[in-house]
């Protein structure tokens, strides 16, 4: 048997490749295991979802009336991913002030601050059919420090506490202090209409009122509703009052340069509510104040028409079966609400006499068939309007029917 030193039997090829193959198999096994685990995740396992983000508001508008800024906009209905919002979003209103260009105040722009948050449960109080109206009251601090500055408003909405919408468009306007509301509007009812008078405002929240250039008058129709309130003490009676309730919106009916206005377009028996707003002038801007204290007026027709004119008495001689009688006539009244006329007869000058007609006369004429021959009569006429108001008596006119065979009095 040969003993050959230094020679060894070579290892099989499979054994030489075994380390590389082991590494490959290990990597493949790990990759396959990861795929299997991912595919075998338990159904319903919570996964992170993006919070819904409403679309940004694009139609924000702002207007100052008095010392309030009214914001209007449309509430979004869907998310930025074009999915419907599942619930009403909350509203956040932001505001900042920017100084007038060319001035050198200590600060030219204030930081944008959140001034109002409307939770979802309260949004309905500010909106109608997705049209939102929000009022921001400017206080003395806002107005005193930023007269003539630009107030810039933006609005955001959010359905989730995690993420709000992007800013709306900017709604910018210059702000100035408006005069205080007029507090002493008075009304006088006349035959021609309603006369309003008031005192011009003297102050704003931060000082004297600016020059007033005009006044705007607003009117709305209303109905009076009876309200009963319990008495404050045990042995007192209930208090009953009539409270006006609007039948429609306020409409501007005119403008006045002085502190009075005559409303001639009124109907007796209709209740009207009036408001007067002052108009002040600022550089490049006219500012309307807020509403005055409202005044309710129900005009009643208590005004008699004018007395008839041109009353005459004419003797009509008898003819055939028709006896002699007196014809009384006068000029037709020019007033438009005349319901008819009355005729009165007296046998003595200066006495009111007795009414001859049982019903109102529709025409300005009357035939006195009961005038006795040889007697002296004094006639007057009155006009009555549709409200039942009777005028003063006309100037008198006299006449008589002569006794048969005697000539008539000239």
VEXGUFI-549191 format. One record per residue (C-alpha): residue number from 0; residue in one letter; y, z, x. Coordinates in steps of 0.5 Angstrom, whole numbers, plus 2048, in hexadecimal, padded with zeros to 3 digits. Last residue first. Layout:
<tornus>
+------+------+-----+-----+-----+
| resi | resn |   v |   w |   u |
+------+------+-----+-----+-----+
|  NUM |    A |   Y |   Z |   X |
...
+------+------+-----+-----+-----+
</tornus>
This chain:
<tornus>
+------+------+-----+-----+-----+
| resi | resn |   v |   w |   u |
+------+------+-----+-----+-----+
|  409 |    X | 914 | 7F5 | 6F3 |
|  408 |    X | 911 | 7F9 | 6ED |
|  407 |    X | 90D | 7F5 | 6E8 |
|  406 |    X | 911 | 7F3 | 6E2 |
|  405 |    X | 910 | 7F6 | 6DB |
|  404 |    X | 90C | 7F3 | 6D5 |
|  403 |    X | 905 | 7F7 | 6D7 |
|  402 |    X | 907 | 7FD | 6DB |
|  401 |    X | 907 | 7FB | 6E2 |
|  400 |    X | 902 | 7FC | 6E7 |
|  399 |    X | 904 | 7FF | 6EE |
|  398 |    X | 905 | 7FF | 6F5 |
|  397 |    X | 906 | 803 | 6FC |
|  396 |    X | 904 | 802 | 703 |
|  395 |    X | 902 | 807 | 708 |
|  394 |    X | 902 | 806 | 70F |
|  393 |    X | 8FA | 807 | 711 |
|  392 |    X | 8F7 | 80D | 711 |
|  391 |    X | 8F4 | 810 | 717 |
|  390 |    X | 8ED | 80E | 719 |
|  389 |    X | 8E6 | 810 | 717 |
|  388 |    X | 8E1 | 811 | 71C |
|  387 |    X | 8DA | 810 | 719 |
|  386 |    X | 8D6 | 80E | 71F |
|  385 |    X | 8D6 | 807 | 71D |
|  384 |    X | 8DE | 807 | 71C |
|  383 |    X | 8E2 | 808 | 716 |
|  382 |    X | 8E9 | 805 | 714 |
|  381 |    X | 8EE | 808 | 710 |
|  380 |    X | 8F2 | 805 | 70A |
|  379 |    X | 8F9 | 808 | 706 |
|  378 |    X | 8FB | 807 | 6FF |
|  377 |    X | 901 | 80A | 6FB |
|  376 |    X | 901 | 809 | 6F4 |
|  375 |    X | 906 | 809 | 6EE |
|  374 |    X | 904 | 809 | 6E7 |
|  373 |    X | 907 | 804 | 6E2 |
|  372 |    X | 900 | 801 | 6E0 |
|  371 |    X | 8FA | 805 | 6E3 |
|  370 |    X | 8F7 | 803 | 6E9 |
|  369 |    X | 8EF | 803 | 6E8 |
|  368 |    X | 8EE | 7FC | 6EA |
|  367 |    X | 8F0 | 7FD | 6F2 |
|  366 |    X | 8ED | 7F7 | 6F6 |
|  365 |    X | 8EC | 7F9 | 6FD |
|  364 |    X | 8EC | 7F5 | 703 |
|  363 |    X | 8EB | 7F6 | 70B |
|  362 |    X | 8E3 | 7F3 | 70A |
|  361 |    X | 8DD | 7F8 | 70B |
|  360 |    X | 8E0 | 7FD | 706 |
|  359 |    X | 8DC | 804 | 707 |
|  358 |    X | 8D9 | 806 | 701 |
|  357 |    X | 8DC | 80A | 6FB |
|  356 |    X | 8E3 | 807 | 6FC |
|  355 |    X | 8E9 | 80A | 6F9 |
|  354 |    X | 8EA | 810 | 6FE |
|  353 |    X | 8EF | 815 | 6FB |
|  352 |    X | 8F6 | 816 | 6FD |
|  351 |    X | 8F9 | 818 | 704 |
|  350 |    X | 900 | 81A | 701 |
|  349 |    X | 906 | 818 | 705 |
|  348 |    X | 909 | 814 | 6FF |
|  347 |    X | 906 | 816 | 6F8 |
|  346 |    X | 901 | 812 | 6F3 |
|  345 |    X | 8FC | 812 | 6F9 |
|  344 |    X | 8F6 | 80D | 6FA |
|  343 |    X | 8F1 | 80C | 700 |
|  342 |    X | 8EE | 806 | 703 |
|  341 |    X | 8E8 | 807 | 708 |
|  340 |    X | 8E5 | 802 | 70D |
|  339 |    X | 8DF | 7FF | 710 |
|  338 |    X | 8DA | 800 | 716 |
|  337 |    X | 8DF | 7FF | 71C |
|  336 |    X | 8DC | 7FE | 723 |
|  335 |    X | 8DF | 7F8 | 725 |
|  334 |    X | 8E7 | 7FA | 725 |
|  333 |    X | 8EC | 7F5 | 723 |
|  332 |    X | 8EC | 7F8 | 71B |
|  331 |    X | 8ED | 7F3 | 716 |
|  330 |    X | 8F4 | 7F3 | 713 |
|  329 |    X | 8F6 | 7F6 | 70D |
|  328 |    X | 8F5 | 7F5 | 705 |
|  327 |    X | 8F6 | 7F8 | 6FE |
|  326 |    X | 8F5 | 7F4 | 6F8 |
|  325 |    X | 8F8 | 7F7 | 6F2 |
|  324 |    X | 8F6 | 7F6 | 6EB |
|  323 |    X | 8F8 | 7F2 | 6E4 |
|  322 |    X | 8F3 | 7F2 | 6DF |
|  321 |    X | 8ED | 7EC | 6E0 |
|  320 |    X | 8EB | 7EA | 6D9 |
|  319 |    X | 8F0 | 7E4 | 6D9 |
|  318 |    X | 8F5 | 7E5 | 6DF |
|  317 |    X | 8F8 | 7EB | 6E1 |
|  316 |    X | 8FD | 7EB | 6E6 |
|  315 |    X | 8FB | 7ED | 6EE |
|  314 |    X | 900 | 7F2 | 6F1 |
|  313 |    X | 8FF | 7F2 | 6F8 |
|  312 |    X | 8FF | 7F8 | 6FD |
|  311 |    X | 900 | 7F7 | 705 |
|  310 |    X | 8FD | 7FA | 70B |
|  309 |    X | 8FF | 7F7 | 711 |
|  308 |    X | 8FB | 7FC | 716 |
|  307 |    X | 8F4 | 800 | 716 |
|  306 |    X | 8F4 | 806 | 71A |
|  305 |    X | 8F1 | 806 | 720 |
|  304 |    X | 8EA | 808 | 721 |
|  303 |    X | 8E8 | 80F | 721 |
|  302 |    X | 8E5 | 812 | 728 |
|  301 |    X | 8DF | 817 | 728 |
|  300 |    X | 8DA | 812 | 72A |
|  299 |    X | 8D6 | 816 | 72F |
|  298 |    X | 8D5 | 815 | 736 |
|  297 |    X | 8CF | 819 | 739 |
|  296 |    X | 8D1 | 81A | 740 |
|  295 |    X | 8CD | 81D | 746 |
|  294 |    X | 8D0 | 81F | 74D |
|  293 |    X | 8CC | 81F | 753 |
|  292 |    X | 8CF | 822 | 759 |
|  291 |    X | 8D1 | 81D | 75E |
|  290 |    X | 8CC | 819 | 761 |
|  289 |    X | 8CB | 818 | 769 |
|  288 |    X | 8D1 | 815 | 76D |
|  287 |    X | 8D2 | 80D | 76E |
|  286 |    X | 8D3 | 80B | 775 |
|  285 |    X | 8D7 | 805 | 777 |
|  284 |    X | 8D6 | 803 | 77E |
|  283 |    X | 8D9 | 7FF | 784 |
|  282 |    X | 8DD | 805 | 786 |
|  281 |    X | 8DD | 80A | 781 |
|  280 |    X | 8DF | 809 | 779 |
|  279 |    X | 8DE | 80E | 774 |
|  278 |    X | 8DB | 80C | 76D |
|  277 |    X | 8DA | 812 | 768 |
|  276 |    X | 8D5 | 812 | 763 |
|  275 |    X | 8D5 | 814 | 75B |
|  274 |    X | 8D0 | 815 | 757 |
|  273 |    X | 8CF | 815 | 74F |
|  272 |    X | 8CA | 816 | 74A |
|  271 |    X | 8CA | 813 | 743 |
|  270 |    X | 8C8 | 815 | 73D |
|  269 |    X | 8C9 | 810 | 737 |
|  268 |    X | 8CC | 812 | 730 |
|  267 |    X | 8D2 | 80D | 731 |
|  266 |    X | 8D0 | 807 | 735 |
|  265 |    X | 8D4 | 806 | 73C |
|  264 |    X | 8D6 | 800 | 740 |
|  263 |    X | 8DE | 803 | 741 |
|  262 |    X | 8DC | 807 | 747 |
|  261 |    X | 8E3 | 809 | 749 |
|  260 |    X | 8E3 | 80C | 750 |
|  259 |    X | 8E8 | 811 | 754 |
|  258 |    X | 8E9 | 814 | 75B |
|  257 |    X | 8EC | 80D | 75E |
|  256 |    X | 8E9 | 807 | 761 |
|  255 |    X | 8E4 | 807 | 75C |
|  254 |    X | 8DD | 803 | 75C |
|  253 |    X | 8D9 | 801 | 756 |
|  252 |    X | 8D2 | 801 | 752 |
|  251 |    X | 8CD | 803 | 758 |
|  250 |    X | 8C7 | 804 | 754 |
|  249 |    X | 8C3 | 80B | 754 |
|  248 |    X | 8BB | 80A | 752 |
|  247 |    X | 8B9 | 80A | 74B |
|  246 |    X | 8B7 | 80E | 745 |
|  245 |    X | 8BA | 815 | 749 |
|  244 |    X | 8B9 | 81B | 746 |
|  243 |    X | 8BF | 820 | 744 |
|  242 |    X | 8BE | 827 | 742 |
|  241 |    X | 8C0 | 82A | 73C |
|  240 |    X | 8C0 | 832 | 73C |
|  239 |    X | 8BD | 837 | 738 |
|  238 |    X | 8BD | 83E | 73A |
|  237 |    X | 8B8 | 843 | 737 |
|  236 |    X | 8BB | 849 | 733 |
|  235 |    X | 8BC | 850 | 737 |
|  234 |    X | 8B9 | 856 | 735 |
|  233 |    X | 8B4 | 856 | 73B |
|  232 |    X | 8B8 | 854 | 740 |
|  231 |    X | 8B8 | 84D | 744 |
|  230 |    X | 8B7 | 849 | 73E |
|  229 |    X | 8B2 | 844 | 73E |
|  228 |    X | 8B4 | 83D | 73F |
|  227 |    X | 8B4 | 837 | 73A |
|  226 |    X | 8B5 | 830 | 73C |
|  225 |    X | 8B8 | 82A | 738 |
|  224 |    X | 8B7 | 824 | 73B |
|  223 |    X | 8BE | 81F | 73B |
|  222 |    X | 8BC | 818 | 73D |
|  221 |    X | 8BF | 814 | 742 |
|  220 |    X | 8C3 | 80E | 744 |
|  219 |    X | 8C5 | 80D | 74C |
|  218 |    X | 8CB | 80C | 74F |
|  217 |    X | 8CE | 80B | 756 |
|  216 |    X | 8D5 | 80B | 758 |
|  215 |    X | 8D7 | 809 | 75F |
|  214 |    X | 8DE | 80C | 762 |
|  213 |    X | 8E3 | 809 | 767 |
|  212 |    X | 8E6 | 809 | 76E |
|  211 |    X | 8E5 | 810 | 76F |
|  210 |    X | 8E8 | 812 | 776 |
|  209 |    X | 8E3 | 817 | 77A |
|  208 |    X | 8E2 | 81E | 777 |
|  207 |    X | 8E4 | 824 | 77C |
|  206 |    X | 8DF | 827 | 780 |
|  205 |    X | 8D7 | 828 | 782 |
|  204 |    X | 8D3 | 828 | 77B |
|  203 |    X | 8D9 | 823 | 778 |
|  202 |    X | 8DF | 825 | 775 |
|  201 |    X | 8E5 | 824 | 770 |
|  200 |    X | 8E1 | 820 | 76A |
|  199 |    X | 8E6 | 81C | 765 |
|  198 |    X | 8E7 | 820 | 75E |
|  197 |    X | 8E4 | 81D | 758 |
|  196 |    X | 8E5 | 819 | 752 |
|  195 |    X | 8E1 | 815 | 74D |
|  194 |    X | 8E3 | 812 | 746 |
|  193 |    X | 8DE | 810 | 741 |
|  192 |    X | 8DF | 80A | 73C |
|  191 |    X | 8E4 | 807 | 738 |
|  190 |    X | 8E5 | 80C | 732 |
|  189 |    X | 8E5 | 811 | 738 |
|  188 |    X | 8E0 | 816 | 73B |
|  187 |    X | 8E2 | 81A | 741 |
|  186 |    X | 8DE | 81B | 747 |
|  185 |    X | 8DF | 820 | 74D |
|  184 |    X | 8DC | 81F | 754 |
|  183 |    X | 8DD | 826 | 758 |
|  182 |    X | 8D8 | 826 | 75D |
|  181 |    X | 8D9 | 820 | 762 |
|  180 |    X | 8D3 | 820 | 767 |
|  179 |    X | 8D6 | 822 | 76E |
|  178 |    X | 8D9 | 81C | 772 |
|  177 |    X | 8D4 | 819 | 777 |
|  176 |    X | 8D3 | 81A | 77E |
|  175 |    X | 8D1 | 814 | 782 |
|  174 |    X | 8CB | 811 | 784 |
|  173 |    X | 8C9 | 80A | 788 |
|  172 |    X | 8C3 | 807 | 786 |
|  171 |    X | 8BC | 805 | 789 |
|  170 |    X | 8B5 | 804 | 786 |
|  169 |    X | 8B0 | 803 | 78C |
|  168 |    X | 8AA | 800 | 78A |
|  167 |    X | 8A4 | 804 | 789 |
|  166 |    X | 8A1 | 808 | 78F |
|  165 |    X | 89A | 807 | 790 |
|  164 |    X | 895 | 80B | 78C |
|  163 |    X | 892 | 812 | 78D |
|  162 |    X | 88C | 814 | 790 |
|  161 |    X | 888 | 81A | 791 |
|  160 |    X | 88A | 81D | 78A |
|  159 |    X | 887 | 818 | 786 |
|  158 |    X | 88B | 814 | 781 |
|  157 |    X | 891 | 813 | 784 |
|  156 |    X | 898 | 810 | 783 |
|  155 |    X | 89E | 80F | 787 |
|  154 |    X | 8A5 | 80E | 786 |
|  153 |    X | 8AB | 80C | 78A |
|  152 |    X | 8B3 | 80E | 789 |
|  151 |    X | 8B9 | 80C | 78D |
|  150 |    X | 8BF | 810 | 78B |
|  149 |    X | 8C5 | 80C | 78F |
|  148 |    X | 8CB | 810 | 791 |
|  147 |    X | 8D2 | 810 | 78D |
|  146 |    X | 8D2 | 818 | 78C |
|  145 |    X | 8CC | 81B | 790 |
|  144 |    X | 8CD | 822 | 792 |
|  143 |    X | 8D1 | 824 | 78B |
|  142 |    X | 8CC | 820 | 787 |
|  141 |    X | 8C6 | 822 | 789 |
|  140 |    X | 8C8 | 829 | 78A |
|  139 |    X | 8CB | 829 | 783 |
|  138 |    X | 8C5 | 827 | 780 |
|  137 |    X | 8C2 | 820 | 77E |
|  136 |    X | 8BD | 820 | 779 |
|  135 |    X | 8B7 | 81B | 77A |
|  134 |    X | 8B5 | 818 | 773 |
|  133 |    X | 8AE | 815 | 773 |
|  132 |    X | 8AC | 80F | 76E |
|  131 |    X | 8A5 | 80C | 76F |
|  130 |    X | 8A3 | 806 | 76B |
|  129 |    X | 89B | 806 | 76B |
|  128 |    X | 89B | 805 | 763 |
|  127 |    X | 8A0 | 80B | 763 |
|  126 |    X | 8A2 | 810 | 769 |
|  125 |    X | 8A5 | 816 | 76B |
|  124 |    X | 8A1 | 81B | 766 |
|  123 |    X | 89B | 817 | 767 |
|  122 |    X | 89B | 819 | 76F |
|  121 |    X | 89A | 820 | 76D |
|  120 |    X | 892 | 821 | 76E |
|  119 |    X | 892 | 81C | 774 |
|  118 |    X | 897 | 821 | 778 |
|  117 |    X | 89E | 81F | 779 |
|  116 |    X | 8A1 | 821 | 780 |
|  115 |    X | 8A9 | 820 | 781 |
|  114 |    X | 8AD | 821 | 787 |
|  113 |    X | 8A9 | 81F | 78D |
|  112 |    X | 8AE | 81E | 792 |
|  111 |    X | 8B0 | 818 | 796 |
|  110 |    X | 8B4 | 81A | 79C |
|  109 |    X | 8BB | 81A | 79C |
|  108 |    X | 8BF | 814 | 79F |
|  107 |    X | 8C6 | 813 | 7A2 |
|  106 |    X | 8C6 | 81B | 7A5 |
|  105 |    X | 8CD | 81E | 7A8 |
|  104 |    X | 8D1 | 819 | 7A4 |
|  103 |    X | 8D4 | 813 | 7A7 |
|  102 |    X | 8D6 | 80E | 7A2 |
|  101 |    X | 8D5 | 806 | 7A3 |
|  100 |    X | 8CF | 805 | 79E |
|   99 |    X | 8CF | 80B | 799 |
|   98 |    X | 8CA | 810 | 79A |
|   97 |    X | 8C2 | 80F | 798 |
|   96 |    X | 8BF | 815 | 794 |
|   95 |    X | 8B8 | 816 | 793 |
|   94 |    X | 8B3 | 816 | 78D |
|   93 |    X | 8AC | 817 | 78B |
|   92 |    X | 8A8 | 817 | 784 |
|   91 |    X | 8A1 | 818 | 784 |
|   90 |    X | 89D | 816 | 77E |
|   89 |    X | 895 | 818 | 77C |
|   88 |    X | 891 | 813 | 77A |
|   87 |    X | 88E | 812 | 773 |
|   86 |    X | 886 | 811 | 774 |
|   85 |    X | 881 | 80D | 775 |
|   84 |    X | 885 | 808 | 779 |
|   83 |    X | 883 | 801 | 778 |
|   82 |    X | 880 | 7FD | 77E |
|   81 |    X | 885 | 7F8 | 782 |
|   80 |    X | 883 | 7FB | 789 |
|   79 |    X | 88A | 7FD | 789 |
|   78 |    X | 889 | 801 | 783 |
|   77 |    X | 88A | 800 | 77C |
|   76 |    X | 88F | 802 | 776 |
|   75 |    X | 895 | 803 | 779 |
|   74 |    X | 89B | 807 | 775 |
|   73 |    X | 8A1 | 802 | 774 |
|   72 |    X | 8A8 | 804 | 776 |
|   71 |    X | 8AE | 808 | 774 |
|   70 |    X | 8B2 | 80D | 778 |
|   69 |    X | 8B8 | 810 | 774 |
|   68 |    X | 8BE | 813 | 779 |
|   67 |    X | 8C1 | 819 | 776 |
|   66 |    X | 8C9 | 81B | 777 |
|   65 |    X | 8CB | 817 | 771 |
|   64 |    X | 8C7 | 811 | 771 |
|   63 |    X | 8C4 | 80E | 778 |
|   62 |    X | 8BF | 809 | 778 |
|   61 |    X | 8B9 | 808 | 77C |
|   60 |    X | 8B4 | 802 | 77C |
|   59 |    X | 8AC | 802 | 77E |
|   58 |    X | 8A9 | 7FC | 77D |
|   57 |    X | 8A4 | 7FB | 783 |
|   56 |    X | 89F | 801 | 782 |
|   55 |    X | 89A | 801 | 787 |
|   54 |    X | 893 | 800 | 785 |
|   53 |    X | 88F | 807 | 784 |
|   52 |    X | 88A | 809 | 789 |
|   51 |    X | 883 | 80B | 787 |
|   50 |    X | 880 | 810 | 78D |
|   49 |    X | 87B | 80C | 791 |
|   48 |    X | 874 | 80F | 791 |
|   47 |    X | 870 | 813 | 796 |
|   46 |    X | 868 | 813 | 794 |
|   45 |    X | 864 | 818 | 790 |
|   44 |    X | 85D | 817 | 790 |
|   43 |    X | 85B | 814 | 789 |
|   42 |    X | 855 | 811 | 78C |
|   41 |    X | 852 | 814 | 792 |
|   40 |    X | 852 | 810 | 798 |
|   39 |    X | 84C | 80C | 79A |
|   38 |    X | 84F | 806 | 79C |
|   37 |    X | 853 | 809 | 7A1 |
|   36 |    X | 84D | 80D | 7A4 |
|   35 |    X | 849 | 807 | 7A4 |
|   34 |    X | 84E | 803 | 7A8 |
|   33 |    X | 84F | 809 | 7AD |
|   32 |    X | 848 | 80A | 7AE |
|   31 |    X | 847 | 802 | 7B0 |
|   30 |    X | 84C | 803 | 7B5 |
|   29 |    X | 849 | 809 | 7B8 |
|   28 |    X | 842 | 806 | 7B8 |
|   27 |    X | 845 | 7FF | 7BB |
|   26 |    X | 848 | 803 | 7C1 |
|   25 |    X | 842 | 807 | 7C2 |
|   24 |    X | 83E | 801 | 7C2 |
|   23 |    X | 842 | 7FE | 7C7 |
|   22 |    X | 842 | 804 | 7CC |
|   21 |    X | 83A | 804 | 7CC |
|   20 |    X | 83A | 7FD | 7CD |
|   19 |    X | 83E | 7FD | 7D3 |
|   18 |    X | 83A | 803 | 7D6 |
|   17 |    X | 833 | 800 | 7D4 |
|   16 |    X | 834 | 7F9 | 7D8 |
|   15 |    X | 830 | 7FB | 7DE |
|   14 |    X | 82B | 7FE | 7DA |
|   13 |    X | 82A | 7F8 | 7D6 |
|   12 |    X | 82A | 7F4 | 7DD |
|   11 |    X | 823 | 7F8 | 7DF |
|   10 |    X | 824 | 7FC | 7E6 |
|    9 |    X | 822 | 7F9 | 7EC |
|    8 |    X | 81C | 7FC | 7F0 |
|    7 |    X | 81E | 800 | 7F6 |
|    6 |    X | 81D | 7FE | 7FD |
|    5 |    X | 81F | 802 | 803 |
|    4 |    X | 818 | 804 | 805 |
|    3 |    X | 812 | 7FF | 804 |
|    2 |    X | 80C | 803 | 804 |
|    1 |    X | 807 | 7FE | 803 |
|    0 |    X | 800 | 800 | 800 |
+------+------+-----+-----+-----+
</tornus>
